[in-house]
Amino acid sequence: METIPTSSWLNRKASPLIIAGPCSAESEEQIMRVAETLAERGRVQLLRAGVWKPRTRPNSFEGVGRKALPWLIKAEKEYGIPFMIEVANEEHVKAALDAGIKHVWIGARTTVNPFSVQSIADELQGTDIPVFVKNPLNPDLQLWIGALERLHVAGIRKLVAIHRGFSTYQEPTYRNSPNWEIPIELKTKFPNLEVVVDPSHIGGKRSLLKEISQKALDLGFDGLMIETHPNPDEALSDPKQQIFLDKFESFIDQLEEKQHHFEDSVALNQLEQLRRLIDELDHGLMEGLKRRLEIVEQIGNYKAEHGVIVFQLERWRSIIEDRMKFAEDQNIDPELVHGLWNEIHKASIRLQTDVVNRKLSD
């Protein structure tokens, strides 16, 4: 599928799109208080609350279930802001639709399973409600796109992606690694697809939410989905990543929304000159890379003629040590250099292997 047709279907009162609410719906009193508080300033376009909570381990709070749905509908009618909830299977979808819920999201644990996404898509077929799709737990862009496509095939046209970060085995700064390049690539492939960032799940703690939220806005994403609770320390799920409800407006006020385009003609002209320099440098890099690969192919031929193995561990160690030292001397990001040379090395190994295979087949 070449495109996932979408449009800015939300009647926005402000940009960016702000979605807020507690991690979990815990009581009718809590829901009504959150809705009333967030409706006062009109900054929030959608409210969120977990009704069914997929948890990693049993005997954890898994949400209050169906009995929360009337609370959400009541709050929506009284304060005028619709609630959205997570659905993980067709039974959740049916219950939500029967109750009158008009917005749903598919969580990361569900997106990772195409069978689950398909069952939700089948249940939603024939409806016209907005569906938000979180990225899968693992950093797999195609799996994320596949979930959106399944919903599109089922006739869902009001689609929004939610970037909530990716699980990692490393000792992370964030609860879930942002891997910003993945949602950026999604946005690049589908420019009309709105992508909302979920700082609460990326950060995992309140102290990181402002930094992540501002980064999302600086990168030009379409909105934020932020968890807030009247008393987060007593929340039944994810207490550390929820903002105090009475501090939510000041939190939003601290964020700066940048312009998408230059309005000053002098600044725009300077930008274009710098971009032309970047283009020239990139072309030079590619010419150098082309020449490097030509030499790699010559080395491959030489190894094939003398019966020498393709991968030379000591040579590779010497290369990476030298390039990392040079990067340090030049004050270049070592992670960038290491990643770049890894890709170049993999391409070199493939090229030399092809050379050897051709020699063998001759």
HULIN-V738474 format. One record per pair of residues at least 12 apart in sequence whose ideal C-beta (glycine too) atoms are under 10 Angstrom apart, sorted by the first residue. I is the first residue (numbers start at 1). J is the second residue. D is the distance in whole Angstrom. If there is no record, write none. Layout:
I|J|D + I|J|D
//
This chain:
1|145|8 + 1|146|9 + 1|148|9 + 1|149|5 + 1|152|7 + 1|153|8 + 1|190|10 + 2|189|9 + 2|190|10 + 3|152|9 + 3|189|9 + 3|190|7 + 3|191|9 + 3|192|8 + 3|193|9 + 4|145|8 + 4|148|5 + 4|149|7 + 4|151|9 + 4|152|5 + 4|156|10 + 4|157|9 + 4|159|6 + 4|161|9 + 4|186|10 + 4|189|9 + 4|190|5 + 4|192|8 + 4|193|6 + 5|152|7 + 5|157|6 + 5|159|9 + 5|190|9 + 5|192|7 + 5|193|9 + 6|130|10 + 6|148|9 + 6|152|9 + 6|156|10 + 6|157|7 + 6|158|7 + 6|159|5 + 6|160|8 + 6|161|9 + 6|190|8 + 6|191|10 + 6|192|5 + 6|193|5 + 6|194|7 + 7|157|8 + 7|158|8 + 7|159|10 + 7|192|7 + 7|193|10 + 7|194|9 + 8|192|8 + 8|194|7 + 8|222|8 + 9|128|10 + 9|130|7 + 9|157|8 + 9|158|5 + 9|159|10 + 9|160|9 + 9|194|9 + 10|45|6 + 10|46|8 + 10|103|10 + 10|130|8 + 10|158|9 + 10|160|9 + 10|194|8 + 10|222|10 + 10|223|9 + 11|45|8 + 12|45|6 + 12|222|10 + 12|223|9 + 13|42|6 + 13|43|8 + 13|44|9 + 13|45|7 + 14|41|10 + 14|42|8 + 14|43|6 + 14|44|9 + 14|45|8 + 14|252|10 + 14|257|9 + 15|45|10 + 15|222|8 + 15|223|8 + 15|257|7 + 15|260|10 + 16|45|9 + 16|194|10 + 16|196|8 + 16|197|9 + 16|213|10 + 16|216|8 + 16|217|6 + 16|220|10 + 16|221|7 + 16|222|6 + 16|223|4 + 16|224|6 + 16|252|10 + 16|255|9 + 16|257|7 + 17|44|9 + 17|45|6 + 17|46|7 + 17|160|8 + 17|194|7 + 17|196|6 + 17|221|10 + 17|222|6 + 17|223|3 + 17|224|8 + 17|225|9 + 18|38|9 + 18|43|6 + 18|44|5 + 18|45|6 + 18|46|8 + 18|196|9 + 18|213|10 + 18|223|6 + 18|224|6 + 18|225|8 + 18|226|7 + 18|248|10 + 18|252|7 + 18|255|10 + 19|44|7 + 19|45|7 + 19|46|4 + 19|47|7 + 19|48|5 + 19|81|10 + 19|84|7 + 19|103|9 + 19|105|9 + 19|132|8 + 19|160|10 + 19|162|9 + 19|196|7 + 19|198|9 + 19|223|7 + 19|224|7 + 19|225|4 + 19|226|7 + 19|227|10 + 20|34|8 + 20|37|10 + 20|38|6 + 20|43|8 + 20|44|5 + 20|45|9 + 20|46|8 + 20|47|7 + 20|48|7 + 20|81|9 + 20|200|10 + 20|224|8 + 20|225|8 + 20|226|5 + 20|227|7 + 20|228|5 + 20|243|8 + 20|245|9 + 20|248|6 + 20|251|10 + 20|252|9 + 21|34|6 + 21|35|8 + 21|38|7 + 21|44|8 + 21|46|8 + 21|47|4 + 21|48|4 + 21|49|5 + 21|50|9 + 21|72|9 + 21|75|10 + 21|81|9 + 21|83|7 + 21|84|8 + 21|85|10 + 21|225|9 + 21|226|9 + 21|227|7 + 21|228|7 + 21|229|9 + 21|242|10 + 21|245|10 + 21|248|10 + 22|34|6 + 22|47|9 + 22|48|8 + 22|49|5 + 22|50|8 + 22|227|6 + 22|228|7 + 22|229|5 + 22|230|8 + 22|232|9 + 22|235|7 + 22|236|9 + 22|237|9 + 22|238|9 + 22|242|7 + 22|245|9 + 23|48|9 + 23|49|8 + 23|50|6 + 23|53|8 + 23|61|10 + 23|63|10 + 23|200|8 + 23|201|9 + 23|227|5 + 23|228|9 + 23|229|7 + 23|232|9 + 23|235|6 + 23|236|8 + 23|237|5 + 23|238|4 + 23|239|8 + 23|241|7 + 23|242|6 + 24|49|7 + 24|50|4 + 24|51|8 + 24|52|10 + 24|53|6 + 24|61|7 + 24|62|9 + 24|63|6 + 24|64|8 + 24|68|9 + 24|227|9 + 24|229|9 + 24|235|7 + 24|236|6 + 24|237|5 + 24|238|8 + 24|242|10 + 25|48|10 + 25|49|4 + 25|50|7 + 25|51|6 + 25|52|10 + 25|53|10 + 25|63|7 + 25|64|6 + 25|65|9 + 25|67|9 + 25|68|4 + 25|69|9 + 25|71|6 + 25|72|7 + 25|75|10 + 25|83|9 + 25|85|8 + 25|236|10 + 26|49|9 + 26|50|10 + 26|61|9 + 26|63|9 + 26|64|7 + 26|68|8 + 26|71|10 + 26|229|9 + 26|230|10 + 26|234|9 + 26|235|7 + 26|236|5 + 26|237|9 + 27|64|8 + 27|68|9 + 27|71|8 + 27|236|10 + 28|67|9 + 28|68|8 + 28|70|8 + 28|71|4 + 28|72|10 + 28|74|7 + 28|75|9 + 29|71|9 + 29|230|9 + 30|49|9 + 30|68|10 + 30|71|8 + 30|229|8 + 30|230|6 + 30|231|9 + 30|235|9 + 30|236|10 + 30|245|9 + 31|47|8 + 31|49|6 + 31|68|7 + 31|70|10 + 31|71|4 + 31|72|6 + 31|74|8 + 31|75|5 + 31|76|10 + 31|83|8 + 32|71|7 + 32|74|7 + 32|75|6 + 32|78|7 + 32|79|8 + 33|75|9 + 33|229|10 + 33|230|6 + 33|245|7 + 34|47|7 + 34|48|10 + 34|49|8 + 34|75|8 + 34|79|9 + 34|81|10 + 34|83|10 + 34|228|7 + 34|229|8 + 34|230|7 + 34|245|6 + 34|248|9 + 35|47|6 + 35|49|9 + 35|71|9 + 35|72|9 + 35|74|9 + 35|75|4 + 35|76|7 + 35|77|10 + 35|78|7 + 35|79|4 + 35|80|9 + 35|81|6 + 35|83|8 + 36|75|8 + 36|78|8 + 36|79|6 + 37|79|9 + 37|228|9 + 37|230|8 + 37|245|5 + 37|246|7 + 37|248|7 + 37|249|9 + 38|75|10 + 38|79|8 + 38|81|7 + 38|228|8 + 38|245|8 + 38|248|7 + 38|249|9 + 39|75|9 + 39|78|9 + 39|79|4 + 39|80|6 + 39|81|6 + 40|79|9 + 40|249|8 + 41|248|9 + 41|249|6 + 41|252|8 + 41|253|9 + 42|80|9 + 42|81|9 + 43|248|9 + 43|249|7 + 43|252|6 + 43|253|9 + 44|81|6 + 44|226|9 + 44|228|9 + 44|248|8 + 44|249|10 + 44|252|9 + 45|81|7 + 45|82|9 + 45|223|8 + 46|81|7 + 46|82|6 + 46|83|8 + 46|84|5 + 46|102|10 + 46|103|6 + 46|105|10 + 46|130|9 + 46|132|9 + 46|160|10 + 46|196|10 + 46|223|9 + 46|225|8 + 47|72|8 + 47|75|7 + 47|76|8 + 47|79|8 + 47|81|5 + 47|82|7 + 47|83|5 + 47|84|7 + 47|85|10 + 47|103|9 + 47|228|10 + 48|72|10 + 48|83|7 + 48|84|5 + 48|85|8 + 48|86|9 + 48|103|9 + 48|105|8 + 48|132|9 + 48|198|9 + 48|200|10 + 48|225|6 + 48|226|9 + 48|227|8 + 48|228|9 + 49|63|9 + 49|68|7 + 49|71|8 + 49|72|6 + 49|75|9 + 49|83|6 + 49|84|8 + 49|85|6 + 49|86|9 + 49|227|9 + 50|62|9 + 50|63|6 + 50|64|9 + 50|68|9 + 50|85|7 + 50|86|6 + 50|105|10 + 50|107|9 + 50|227|9 + 50|236|10 + 50|237|7 + 50|238|9 + 51|63|5 + 51|64|7 + 51|65|6 + 51|66|7 + 51|67|9 + 51|68|5 + 51|69|7 + 51|71|9 + 51|72|8 + 51|83|9 + 51|85|5 + 51|86|7 + 51|87|9 + 51|92|8 + 51|95|9 + 51|96|8 + 51|99|9 + 51|101|9 + 52|64|9 + 52|65|6 + 52|66|9 + 52|68|9 + 52|85|8 + 52|86|7 + 52|87|8 + 52|88|6 + 52|89|9 + 52|91|9 + 52|92|6 + 52|95|9 + 52|96|10 + 52|107|9 + 53|65|9 + 53|86|8 + 53|88|9 + 53|107|9 + 53|236|9 + 53|237|6 + 53|238|9 + 54|86|8 + 54|88|6 + 54|107|6 + 54|108|9 + 54|109|5 + 54|110|7 + 55|109|9 + 55|237|8 + 56|109|9 + 60|236|9 + 60|237|8 + 61|235|9 + 61|236|4 + 61|237|5 + 61|238|10 + 62|236|10 + 62|237|9 + 63|85|9 + 63|86|9 + 63|236|9 + 63|237|8 + 64|236|9 + 65|92|9 + 65|95|9 + 66|91|10 + 66|92|9 + 66|95|5 + 66|96|9 + 66|98|9 + 66|99|8 + 68|83|10 + 68|85|8 + 68|99|9 + 69|83|9 + 69|85|8 + 69|95|7 + 69|96|7 + 69|98|8 + 69|99|4 + 69|100|8 + 69|101|7 + 70|99|7 + 70|100|9 + 71|83|9 + 72|84|9 + 72|85|7 + 72|96|9 + 72|99|8 + 72|100|9 + 72|101|7 + 73|99|6 + 73|100|5 + 73|101|7 + 73|102|10 + 76|100|8 + 76|101|9 + 76|102|8 + 76|103|10 + 77|100|9 + 82|100|10 + 82|101|8 + 82|102|5 + 82|103|6 + 82|130|9 + 83|96|10 + 83|100|10 + 83|101|7 + 83|102|8 + 83|103|7 + 84|96|9 + 84|101|7 + 84|102|8 + 84|103|4 + 84|104|6 + 84|105|6 + 84|129|10 + 84|130|8 + 84|131|10 + 84|132|7 + 84|225|9 + 85|99|9 + 85|101|6 + 85|103|8 + 85|104|6 + 85|105|7 + 86|104|7 + 86|105|5 + 86|106|7 + 86|107|5 + 86|108|10 + 86|109|10 + 86|110|8 + 86|132|9 + 86|134|9 + 87|101|9 + 87|104|5 + 87|105|8 + 87|106|7 + 87|107|8 + 87|110|8 + 87|116|10 + 87|120|6 + 87|123|9 + 87|124|9 + 87|131|9 + 88|106|8 + 88|107|6 + 88|109|7 + 88|110|5 + 88|113|9 + 88|116|7 + 88|119|10 + 88|120|8 + 89|110|8 + 89|116|6 + 89|119|6 + 89|120|7 + 89|123|8 + 90|116|9 + 90|118|10 + 90|119|5 + 90|120|6 + 90|121|9 + 90|122|7 + 90|123|4 + 90|124|9 + 91|119|9 + 91|123|9 + 92|104|8 + 92|106|10 + 92|110|10 + 92|120|8 + 92|123|9 + 93|106|10 + 93|119|9 + 93|120|6 + 93|121|9 + 93|122|9 + 93|123|4 + 93|124|6 + 93|127|9 + 93|129|10 + 93|131|10 + 94|123|6 + 94|124|10 + 96|123|10 + 96|124|10 + 96|129|9 + 97|123|8 + 97|124|8 + 97|127|7 + 97|129|8 + 101|129|8 + 102|127|10 + 102|128|10 + 102|129|5 + 102|130|7 + 103|129|6 + 103|130|5 + 103|131|8 + 103|132|7 + 103|158|9 + 103|160|9 + 104|120|8 + 104|124|8 + 104|127|10 + 104|129|7 + 104|130|8 + 104|131|6 + 104|132|7 + 104|133|10 + 105|130|9 + 105|131|7 + 105|132|4 + 105|133|7 + 105|134|6 + 105|160|8 + 105|162|6 + 105|164|10 + 105|196|10 + 105|198|10 + 105|225|8 + 106|120|6 + 106|121|9 + 106|124|10 + 106|131|7 + 106|132|7 + 106|133|5 + 106|134|6 + 106|147|7 + 106|148|10 + 106|150|10 + 106|151|8 + 106|162|9 + 107|132|10 + 107|133|9 + 107|134|5 + 107|135|10 + 107|136|10 + 107|137|9 + 107|162|9 + 107|164|8 + 107|201|10 + 108|133|10 + 108|134|5 + 108|135|6 + 108|136|6 + 108|137|5 + 108|138|9 + 108|144|10 + 108|162|9 + 108|164|6 + 108|165|9 + 108|166|8 + 108|167|8 + 108|176|8 + 108|198|9 + 108|201|8 + 109|134|9 + 109|136|8 + 109|137|6 + 110|133|9 + 110|134|8 + 110|136|9 + 110|137|10 + 110|147|8 + 111|133|6 + 111|134|6 + 111|135|7 + 111|136|4 + 111|137|8 + 111|138|10 + 111|140|9 + 111|143|7 + 111|144|6 + 111|146|9 + 111|147|5 + 111|148|9 + 111|161|10 + 111|162|10 + 111|164|10 + 112|134|10 + 112|135|9 + 112|136|4 + 112|137|5 + 112|138|7 + 112|140|8 + 112|143|6 + 112|144|9 + 112|147|9 + 112|167|10 + 113|136|9 + 113|143|9 + 113|147|9 + 114|136|10 + 114|143|8 + 114|146|6 + 114|147|7 + 114|150|7 + 116|147|9 + 117|133|8 + 117|136|10 + 117|143|9 + 117|146|8 + 117|147|5 + 117|148|9 + 117|149|10 + 117|150|5 + 117|151|7 + 117|154|10 + 118|146|10 + 118|147|9 + 118|150|5 + 118|151|9 + 118|153|9 + 118|154|8 + 119|150|10 + 120|133|10 + 120|147|9 + 120|150|8 + 120|151|8 + 120|154|9 + 120|156|10 + 121|147|9 + 121|149|9 + 121|150|5 + 121|151|5 + 121|152|9 + 121|153|7 + 121|154|4 + 121|155|9 + 121|156|7 + 122|150|9 + 122|154|7 + 123|154|9 + 124|151|7 + 124|154|6 + 124|155|8 + 124|156|6 + 125|151|9 + 125|153|9 + 125|154|4 + 125|155|6 + 125|156|8 + 126|154|9 + 126|155|7 + 126|156|10 + 127|154|9 + 127|155|8 + 127|156|8 + 127|158|10 + 128|155|8 + 128|156|8 + 128|157|7 + 128|158|7 + 129|156|8 + 129|158|7 + 130|156|8 + 130|157|9 + 130|158|4 + 130|159|8 + 130|160|7 + 130|194|10 + 131|147|10 + 131|148|9 + 131|151|6 + 131|152|10 + 131|154|9 + 131|156|5 + 131|157|9 + 131|158|7 + 131|159|6 + 131|160|8 + 132|158|9 + 132|159|8 + 132|160|5 + 132|161|7 + 132|162|5 + 132|194|9 + 132|196|7 + 132|198|10 + 132|225|8 + 133|145|10 + 133|147|5 + 133|148|6 + 133|150|9 + 133|151|7 + 133|156|10 + 133|159|7 + 133|160|7 + 133|161|6 + 133|162|7 + 133|193|10 + 134|147|9 + 134|161|8 + 134|162|4 + 134|163|8 + 134|164|5 + 134|165|10 + 134|196|9 + 134|198|7 + 134|201|8 + 134|225|9 + 135|147|9 + 135|161|7 + 135|162|7 + 135|163|6 + 135|164|6 + 135|165|8 + 135|166|7 + 135|176|9 + 135|179|9 + 135|182|7 + 135|183|7 + 135|186|8 + 135|195|10 + 135|198|9 + 135|201|10 + 136|164|10 + 136|166|8 + 136|167|9 + 137|164|9 + 137|165|9 + 137|166|7 + 137|167|5 + 137|168|10 + 137|176|8 + 138|166|6 + 138|167|7 + 138|168|9 + 139|165|9 + 139|166|4 + 139|167|9 + 139|168|9 + 139|176|10 + 139|177|8 + 139|179|5 + 139|181|9 + 139|182|6 + 140|166|9 + 140|182|9 + 141|179|10 + 141|181|9 + 141|182|5 + 141|183|9 + 141|185|6 + 141|186|6 + 141|189|8 + 144|161|7 + 144|162|10 + 144|163|9 + 144|182|8 + 144|183|9 + 144|185|10 + 144|186|6 + 145|161|9 + 145|185|10 + 145|186|7 + 145|189|7 + 145|190|8 + 145|193|10 + 147|159|10 + 147|161|9 + 148|160|9 + 148|161|7 + 148|186|9 + 148|190|8 + 148|193|7 + 158|194|10 + 159|190|9 + 159|192|10 + 159|193|7 + 159|194|8 + 160|193|7 + 160|194|5 + 160|195|7 + 160|196|6 + 160|222|8 + 160|223|8 + 160|225|10 + 161|183|7 + 161|186|6 + 161|187|8 + 161|190|8 + 161|193|6 + 161|194|7 + 161|195|5 + 161|196|7 + 161|197|10 + 161|221|10 + 161|222|9 + 162|183|9 + 162|194|10 + 162|195|8 + 162|196|5 + 162|197|8 + 162|198|5 + 162|201|9 + 162|223|9 + 162|225|6 + 163|176|10 + 163|178|8 + 163|179|9 + 163|180|8 + 163|182|8 + 163|183|4 + 163|184|9 + 163|186|8 + 163|187|9 + 163|195|6 + 163|196|7 + 163|197|5 + 163|198|7 + 163|199|10 + 163|201|9 + 163|202|8 + 163|216|8 + 163|219|10 + 163|221|7 + 163|225|9 + 164|176|6 + 164|178|10 + 164|183|10 + 164|196|9 + 164|197|8 + 164|198|4 + 164|199|9 + 164|200|8 + 164|201|4 + 164|202|6 + 164|225|8 + 165|177|6 + 165|178|5 + 165|179|7 + 165|180|10 + 165|182|10 + 165|183|10 + 165|197|9 + 165|198|8 + 165|199|9 + 165|200|10 + 165|201|6 + 165|202|4 + 165|203|8 + 165|204|9 + 165|212|9 + 166|178|8 + 166|179|5 + 166|182|7 + 166|202|9 + 172|202|10 + 172|204|9 + 173|203|9 + 173|204|9 + 173|208|8 + 174|199|9 + 174|201|9 + 174|202|5 + 174|203|6 + 174|204|6 + 174|205|9 + 174|208|7 + 174|211|10 + 174|212|8 + 175|200|9 + 175|201|6 + 175|202|7 + 175|203|6 + 175|204|3 + 175|205|7 + 175|208|9 + 175|238|9 + 175|240|9 + 175|241|7 + 176|198|9 + 176|201|6 + 176|202|5 + 176|203|8 + 176|204|7 + 177|202|8 + 178|197|9 + 178|199|9 + 178|202|5 + 178|203|9 + 178|212|7 + 178|215|8 + 178|216|9 + 178|219|10 + 179|202|10 + 180|197|9 + 180|202|10 + 180|215|8 + 180|216|9 + 180|219|6 + 180|221|9 + 183|195|5 + 183|196|10 + 183|197|7 + 183|216|9 + 183|219|8 + 183|221|7 + 184|219|7 + 184|220|9 + 184|221|9 + 187|219|9 + 187|220|8 + 187|221|7 + 187|222|9 + 193|222|9 + 194|221|9 + 194|222|4 + 194|223|7 + 195|216|9 + 195|219|10 + 195|220|9 + 195|221|5 + 195|222|6 + 195|223|8 + 196|216|9 + 196|221|7 + 196|222|6 + 196|223|4 + 196|224|7 + 196|225|5 + 197|212|7 + 197|213|7 + 197|215|8 + 197|216|4 + 197|217|9 + 197|219|8 + 197|221|5 + 197|222|9 + 197|223|7 + 197|224|6 + 197|225|7 + 197|226|9 + 198|212|9 + 198|213|10 + 198|216|9 + 198|223|10 + 198|224|8 + 198|225|4 + 198|226|8 + 198|227|8 + 198|241|10 + 199|211|8 + 199|212|4 + 199|213|5 + 199|214|9 + 199|215|9 + 199|216|7 + 199|224|6 + 199|225|8 + 199|226|6 + 199|227|9 + 199|241|8 + 199|243|10 + 200|212|9 + 200|213|10 + 200|224|9 + 200|225|7 + 200|226|6 + 200|227|4 + 200|228|9 + 200|238|7 + 200|240|10 + 200|241|4 + 200|242|7 + 200|243|8 + 201|225|8 + 201|227|8 + 201|238|8 + 201|241|7 + 202|215|9 + 202|216|9 + 202|241|9 + 203|240|9 + 203|241|6 + 204|238|8 + 204|240|6 + 204|241|5 + 205|238|10 + 205|239|10 + 205|240|5 + 205|241|6 + 205|242|10 + 206|227|10 + 206|232|8 + 206|239|10 + 206|240|7 + 206|241|7 + 206|242|7 + 206|243|6 + 206|244|8 + 206|247|9 + 206|251|9 + 207|240|9 + 208|240|10 + 208|241|9 + 209|224|9 + 209|226|7 + 209|227|9 + 209|241|7 + 209|242|9 + 209|243|7 + 209|251|7 + 210|243|10 + 210|251|7 + 210|252|10 + 210|254|6 + 210|255|7 + 212|224|9 + 212|226|10 + 213|226|7 + 213|251|8 + 213|252|9 + 213|254|9 + 213|255|6 + 214|254|8 + 214|255|6 + 214|256|7 + 214|257|10 + 214|258|9 + 216|255|9 + 217|255|6 + 217|256|7 + 217|257|6 + 217|258|7 + 218|255|10 + 218|256|8 + 218|257|9 + 218|258|6 + 219|258|10 + 220|258|8 + 220|260|6 + 224|252|8 + 224|255|8 + 226|241|9 + 226|242|9 + 226|243|6 + 226|248|8 + 226|251|8 + 226|252|8 + 227|239|10 + 227|241|6 + 227|242|4 + 227|243|7 + 227|248|10 + 228|242|6 + 228|243|5 + 228|244|7 + 228|245|5 + 228|246|9 + 228|247|8 + 228|248|5 + 228|249|10 + 228|251|8 + 229|241|10 + 229|242|4 + 229|243|8 + 229|244|7 + 229|245|6 + 229|248|10 + 230|242|10 + 230|244|8 + 230|245|5 + 230|246|8 + 231|244|7 + 231|245|8 + 231|246|10 + 232|244|6 + 232|245|8 + 289|344|7 + 289|347|9 + 292|344|7 + 292|347|10 + 292|348|8 + 293|344|9 + 293|347|7 + 293|348|7 + 293|351|6 + 294|351|10 + 295|348|10 + 296|344|9 + 296|345|10 + 296|347|8 + 296|348|5 + 296|349|9 + 296|350|10 + 296|351|5 + 296|352|6 + 296|355|9 + 297|348|9 + 297|351|6 + 297|352|7 + 297|354|9 + 297|355|6 + 298|352|10 + 298|355|9 + 299|312|10 + 299|315|10 + 299|348|8 + 299|351|9 + 299|352|7 + 299|355|9 + 300|348|8 + 300|349|9 + 300|351|6 + 300|352|3 + 300|353|8 + 300|354|8 + 300|355|3 + 300|356|7 + 300|358|9 + 300|359|9 + 301|352|9 + 301|355|6 + 301|356|9 + 301|358|9 + 301|359|8 + 302|352|10 + 302|355|9 + 303|352|7 + 303|355|8 + 303|356|7 + 303|359|9 + 304|352|8 + 304|355|6 + 304|356|5 + 304|357|9 + 304|358|8 + 304|359|4 + 304|360|8 + 304|362|10 + 305|359|8 + 307|356|10 + 307|359|10 + 308|356|10 + 309|352|10 + 309|356|9 + 310|348|9 + 310|349|6 + 310|350|10 + 310|351|9 + 310|352|5 + 310|353|6 + 310|354|10 + 310|355|8 + 310|356|6 + 311|345|9 + 311|348|10 + 311|349|6 + 311|352|8 + 311|353|9 + 312|352|10 + 316|341|9 + 316|342|10 + 316|345|6 + 316|348|9 + 316|349|9 + 319|341|7 + 319|344|9 + 319|345|7 + 319|348|10 + 320|337|9 + 320|338|7 + 320|341|6 + 320|342|8 + 320|345|8 + 322|341|10 + 323|337|6 + 323|338|8 + 323|340|9 + 323|341|5 + 323|344|9 + 324|337|6 + 324|338|7 + 324|341|8 + 327|340|10 + 327|341|9
//
